[in-house]
């Protein structure tokens, strides 16, 4: 009888304490630190043309995404992200807040973008460990939004 009590006591204690741990201690272990920052570098293969009549230009870049905490409360953290592009000489060429000049937009065409992303996120910290983005930007007719041709792949 004593052996049976010993064998069932520990599992019974674990079963009774699991909901408490799940609702109190576990969420605290999943929070990002208040001074969170992360940097993710990845290669970019790019094709671009400024108008429908120009030839395509193929280039390879390095992109760097930088995440940094701005503020935090006990329940929430605000993360600022920036995506910067660098050429082969590691010179900054494009900030994520910048815009590309397109001569025919908006006078003749609209510029539309369609894309998708696949992110691999580390489950405990929430850190992005890999990112794949695919998409295209294209000129569109203003009245119908019909795709007239891509300008950025």
TORKOL-4160 file (C-alpha; in steps of 0.2 Angstrom, whole numbers, padded with zeros to 4 digits, m for minus):
153
<pt num="1" X="0000" Y="0000" Z="0000"/>
<pt num="2" X="0014" Y="0012" Z="0004"/>
<pt num="3" X="0023" Y="0009" Z="m0013"/>
<pt num="4" X="0006" Y="0012" Z="m0022"/>
<pt num="5" X="0004" Y="0029" Z="m0012"/>
<pt num="6" X="0022" Y="0034" Z="m0016"/>
<pt num="7" X="0020" Y="0030" Z="m0035"/>
<pt num="8" X="0003" Y="0040" Z="m0036"/>
<pt num="9" X="0008" Y="0055" Z="m0025"/>
<pt num="10" X="0020" Y="0063" Z="m0036"/>
<pt num="11" X="0010" Y="0062" Z="m0052"/>
<pt num="12" X="m0005" Y="0068" Z="m0043"/>
<pt num="13" X="0005" Y="0083" Z="m0036"/>
<pt num="14" X="0011" Y="0087" Z="m0054"/>
<pt num="15" X="m0007" Y="0086" Z="m0061"/>
<pt num="16" X="m0013" Y="0098" Z="m0048"/>
<pt num="17" X="0001" Y="0110" Z="m0050"/>
<pt num="18" X="0001" Y="0110" Z="m0069"/>
<pt num="19" X="m0014" Y="0123" Z="m0071"/>
<pt num="20" X="m0006" Y="0135" Z="m0059"/>
<pt num="21" X="0011" Y="0134" Z="m0068"/>
<pt num="22" X="0003" Y="0135" Z="m0085"/>
<pt num="23" X="m0006" Y="0151" Z="m0080"/>
<pt num="24" X="0006" Y="0160" Z="m0069"/>
<pt num="25" X="0025" Y="0155" Z="m0071"/>
<pt num="26" X="0025" Y="0149" Z="m0089"/>
<pt num="27" X="0019" Y="0166" Z="m0097"/>
<pt num="28" X="0032" Y="0175" Z="m0088"/>
<pt num="29" X="0046" Y="0164" Z="m0095"/>
<pt num="30" X="0040" Y="0168" Z="m0113"/>
<pt num="31" X="0041" Y="0187" Z="m0112"/>
<pt num="32" X="0054" Y="0196" Z="m0122"/>
<pt num="33" X="0067" Y="0205" Z="m0112"/>
<pt num="34" X="0063" Y="0224" Z="m0110"/>
<pt num="35" X="0080" Y="0228" Z="m0119"/>
<pt num="36" X="0076" Y="0216" Z="m0134"/>
<pt num="37" X="0086" Y="0218" Z="m0150"/>
<pt num="38" X="0089" Y="0207" Z="m0165"/>
<pt num="39" X="0098" Y="0208" Z="m0181"/>
<pt num="40" X="0094" Y="0196" Z="m0196"/>
<pt num="41" X="0104" Y="0197" Z="m0212"/>
<pt num="42" X="0099" Y="0189" Z="m0228"/>
<pt num="43" X="0103" Y="0189" Z="m0247"/>
<pt num="44" X="0092" Y="0197" Z="m0260"/>
<pt num="45" X="0091" Y="0193" Z="m0278"/>
<pt num="46" X="0083" Y="0208" Z="m0286"/>
<pt num="47" X="0076" Y="0213" Z="m0304"/>
<pt num="48" X="0071" Y="0231" Z="m0307"/>
<pt num="49" X="0066" Y="0243" Z="m0321"/>
<pt num="50" X="0059" Y="0261" Z="m0319"/>
<pt num="51" X="0047" Y="0260" Z="m0334"/>
<pt num="52" X="0039" Y="0247" Z="m0345"/>
<pt num="53" X="0051" Y="0252" Z="m0359"/>
<pt num="54" X="0067" Y="0250" Z="m0350"/>
<pt num="55" X="0077" Y="0233" Z="m0349"/>
<pt num="56" X="0078" Y="0223" Z="m0333"/>
<pt num="57" X="0093" Y="0226" Z="m0321"/>
<pt num="58" X="0098" Y="0211" Z="m0311"/>
<pt num="59" X="0107" Y="0214" Z="m0294"/>
<pt num="60" X="0111" Y="0205" Z="m0278"/>
<pt num="61" X="0110" Y="0214" Z="m0262"/>
<pt num="62" X="0112" Y="0211" Z="m0243"/>
<pt num="63" X="0097" Y="0215" Z="m0233"/>
<pt num="64" X="0098" Y="0218" Z="m0214"/>
<pt num="65" X="0083" Y="0219" Z="m0203"/>
<pt num="66" X="0085" Y="0226" Z="m0186"/>
<pt num="67" X="0072" Y="0224" Z="m0172"/>
<pt num="68" X="0074" Y="0234" Z="m0156"/>
<pt num="69" X="0062" Y="0237" Z="m0141"/>
<pt num="70" X="0056" Y="0255" Z="m0139"/>
<pt num="71" X="0045" Y="0253" Z="m0124"/>
<pt num="72" X="0037" Y="0240" Z="m0113"/>
<pt num="73" X="0024" Y="0237" Z="m0100"/>
<pt num="74" X="0021" Y="0221" Z="m0090"/>
<pt num="75" X="0009" Y="0214" Z="m0103"/>
<pt num="76" X="0016" Y="0222" Z="m0119"/>
<pt num="77" X="0033" Y="0227" Z="m0128"/>
<pt num="78" X="0033" Y="0238" Z="m0143"/>
<pt num="79" X="0046" Y="0233" Z="m0156"/>
<pt num="80" X="0053" Y="0245" Z="m0170"/>
<pt num="81" X="0059" Y="0236" Z="m0185"/>
<pt num="82" X="0069" Y="0243" Z="m0200"/>
<pt num="83" X="0075" Y="0234" Z="m0216"/>
<pt num="84" X="0090" Y="0241" Z="m0224"/>
<pt num="85" X="0098" Y="0236" Z="m0241"/>
<pt num="86" X="0116" Y="0236" Z="m0244"/>
<pt num="87" X="0126" Y="0233" Z="m0260"/>
<pt num="88" X="0141" Y="0222" Z="m0263"/>
<pt num="89" X="0153" Y="0234" Z="m0256"/>
<pt num="90" X="0142" Y="0235" Z="m0240"/>
<pt num="91" X="0136" Y="0253" Z="m0243"/>
<pt num="92" X="0119" Y="0257" Z="m0238"/>
<pt num="93" X="0108" Y="0260" Z="m0253"/>
<pt num="94" X="0090" Y="0259" Z="m0247"/>
<pt num="95" X="0081" Y="0262" Z="m0230"/>
<pt num="96" X="0064" Y="0253" Z="m0227"/>
<pt num="97" X="0056" Y="0270" Z="m0225"/>
<pt num="98" X="0062" Y="0276" Z="m0242"/>
<pt num="99" X="0053" Y="0277" Z="m0259"/>
<pt num="100" X="0058" Y="0273" Z="m0276"/>
<pt num="101" X="0055" Y="0286" Z="m0290"/>
<pt num="102" X="0044" Y="0280" Z="m0304"/>
<pt num="103" X="0043" Y="0292" Z="m0318"/>
<pt num="104" X="0025" Y="0287" Z="m0324"/>
<pt num="105" X="0017" Y="0285" Z="m0307"/>
<pt num="106" X="0004" Y="0292" Z="m0303"/>
<pt num="107" X="0002" Y="0302" Z="m0319"/>
<pt num="108" X="0000" Y="0287" Z="m0331"/>
<pt num="109" X="0000" Y="0271" Z="m0320"/>
<pt num="110" X="m0003" Y="0265" Z="m0302"/>
<pt num="111" X="0010" Y="0255" Z="m0294"/>
<pt num="112" X="0004" Y="0239" Z="m0285"/>
<pt num="113" X="0014" Y="0225" Z="m0275"/>
<pt num="114" X="0009" Y="0208" Z="m0272"/>
<pt num="115" X="0019" Y="0196" Z="m0261"/>
<pt num="116" X="0020" Y="0184" Z="m0247"/>
<pt num="117" X="0032" Y="0180" Z="m0233"/>
<pt num="118" X="0037" Y="0164" Z="m0224"/>
<pt num="119" X="0045" Y="0167" Z="m0207"/>
<pt num="120" X="0053" Y="0155" Z="m0195"/>
<pt num="121" X="0051" Y="0161" Z="m0177"/>
<pt num="122" X="0060" Y="0153" Z="m0162"/>
<pt num="123" X="0045" Y="0148" Z="m0151"/>
<pt num="124" X="0052" Y="0154" Z="m0134"/>
<pt num="125" X="0059" Y="0170" Z="m0138"/>
<pt num="126" X="0049" Y="0175" Z="m0154"/>
<pt num="127" X="0065" Y="0179" Z="m0163"/>
<pt num="128" X="0064" Y="0178" Z="m0182"/>
<pt num="129" X="0078" Y="0165" Z="m0187"/>
<pt num="130" X="0074" Y="0164" Z="m0206"/>
<pt num="131" X="0063" Y="0174" Z="m0218"/>
<pt num="132" X="0058" Y="0171" Z="m0236"/>
<pt num="133" X="0049" Y="0184" Z="m0246"/>
<pt num="134" X="0043" Y="0182" Z="m0264"/>
<pt num="135" X="0033" Y="0195" Z="m0274"/>
<pt num="136" X="0032" Y="0207" Z="m0288"/>
<pt num="137" X="0028" Y="0225" Z="m0290"/>
<pt num="138" X="0019" Y="0230" Z="m0306"/>
<pt num="139" X="0012" Y="0245" Z="m0316"/>
<pt num="140" X="m0007" Y="0245" Z="m0316"/>
<pt num="141" X="m0020" Y="0254" Z="m0326"/>
<pt num="142" X="m0029" Y="0267" Z="m0314"/>
<pt num="143" X="m0046" Y="0264" Z="m0320"/>
<pt num="144" X="m0046" Y="0245" Z="m0319"/>
<pt num="145" X="m0031" Y="0240" Z="m0309"/>
<pt num="146" X="m0026" Y="0228" Z="m0323"/>
<pt num="147" X="m0008" Y="0222" Z="m0322"/>
<pt num="148" X="0002" Y="0230" Z="m0337"/>
<pt num="149" X="0019" Y="0223" Z="m0332"/>
<pt num="150" X="0031" Y="0221" Z="m0318"/>
<pt num="151" X="0044" Y="0233" Z="m0313"/>
<pt num="152" X="0051" Y="0224" Z="m0297"/>
<pt num="153" X="0053" Y="0206" Z="m0295"/>
